């Protein structure tokens, strides 16, 4: 069973993504990165990306991580804040720490494509 299936599939991932962005947009250290973002589009896009990244259907057709974060100059503090909010959003929906760790390990593999761009 994939992590995508363990977490409950697309509907569950979409709920987690909504909670994730609720937390991000309340965080003064990172919310400014989303000031000019169509958040509905961002949520849909992120749900597809996370679903694919966790072994779900490949519906992701967006930019590479490096291209998507180009010009943002994200620093480790920003990456850690986002990862923390993802952790808390998953925990909010009862995802166990073991599965959360697996998700965050996968996210960590993207760090070099996201930071300092």
Secondary structure, 3 states (H helix, E strand, C coil): CCHHHHCCHHHHHHHHHHHHHHHHCCCCCCHHHHCCCCHHHHHHHHHHHHHHHCCCCCCCCCCCHHHHCCCCCCCHHHHHHHHHHHHHHHHHCCCCHHHHHHHHHHHHCCHHHHCCC
